[in-house]
């Protein structure tokens, strides 16, 4: 089943498209603004329909941020009709440009055409966005404000555990058991040093504290 992400701040349009694509056999994810769109990327949509005019993050900026990390087709849905707007959309990384109001059947046909082409070349990346941070789990790479945070294997493993379980608190013993497993020959005190090193590398690029200490309990991700 193909996955499609619909991004538009107009709930009526979202509702119509959602019904159409679900009836066409798609697994549909929705977002009503740019922030939600970036969060939904973790579900690895096969194609994205993205509005330009949104209240928080402009669709062009959302497209640029997504395009830096994944290659799935992105189709702009917008009321803008100026040639310059279309050019800016393509430069931002869009694959197609659909002007509102649009015919649903034509939109569906365009989506199918892009997916057919993508089936021949697509390579998925597992990516999550946390503010200025982007974690590419497939490449095991973390970027903050376009700068790479260079982590050791175990440091990345700790970040992966915490960030993929956002909001859940892990004590040192649990982190050690998950990350080191049977190969572990040390103690859970090792976690404190690794967390300290991770934070230092993050602080060099951002003032945001991504790993929160819950005193007397453990650590949790604060994306």
Rosetta blueprint (number, residue, H / E / L):
1 X L
2 X L
3 X E
4 X E
5 X E
6 X E
7 X E
8 X L
9 X L
10 X L
11 X H
12 X H
13 X H
14 X H
15 X H
16 X H
17 X H
18 X H
19 X H
20 X H
21 X H
22 X H
23 X H
24 X L
25 X L
26 X L
27 X E
28 X E
29 X E
30 X E
31 X E
32 X L
33 X L
34 X H
35 X H
36 X H
37 X H
38 X H
39 X H
40 X H
41 X H
42 X H
43 X H
44 X L
45 X L
46 X L
47 X E
48 X E
49 X E
50 X E
51 X E
52 X L
53 X L
54 X L
55 X L
56 X L
57 X L
58 X L
59 X H
60 X H
61 X H
62 X H
63 X H
64 X H
65 X H
66 X H
67 X H
68 X L
69 X L
70 X L
71 X L
72 X L
73 X E
74 X E
75 X E
76 X E
77 X E
78 X E
79 X L
80 X L
81 X L
82 X L
83 X H
84 X H
85 X H
86 X H
87 X H
88 X H
89 X H
90 X H
91 X H
92 X L
93 X L
94 X L
95 X L
96 X E
97 X E
98 X E
99 X E
100 X L
101 X L
102 X L
103 X L
104 X H
105 X H
106 X H
107 X H
108 X H
109 X H
110 X H
111 X H
112 X H
113 X H
114 X H
115 X H
116 X H
117 X H
118 X H
119 X H
120 X L
121 X L
122 X L
123 X L
124 X L
125 X L
126 X L
127 X E
128 X E
129 X E
130 X E
131 X L
132 X L
133 X E
134 X E
135 X E
136 X E
137 X L
138 X L
139 X L
140 X L
141 X E
142 X E
143 X E
144 X E
145 X L
146 X L
147 X E
148 X E
149 X E
150 X L
151 X L
152 X L
153 X H
154 X H
155 X H
156 X H
157 X H
158 X H
159 X H
160 X H
161 X H
162 X H
163 X H
164 X L
165 X L
166 X L
167 X L
168 X L
169 X L
170 X E
171 X L
172 X H
173 X H
174 X H
175 X H
176 X H
177 X H
178 X H
179 X H
180 X H
181 X H
182 X H
183 X H
184 X L
185 X L
186 X L
187 X L
188 X L
189 X H
190 X H
191 X H
192 X H
193 X H
194 X H
195 X H
196 X H
197 X H
198 X H
199 X H
200 X H
201 X H
202 X H
203 X H
204 X L
205 X L
206 X L
207 X L
208 X L
209 X L
210 X L
211 X E
212 X E
213 X E
214 X E
215 X L
216 X L
217 X L
218 X E
219 X E
220 X E
221 X E
222 X L
223 X L
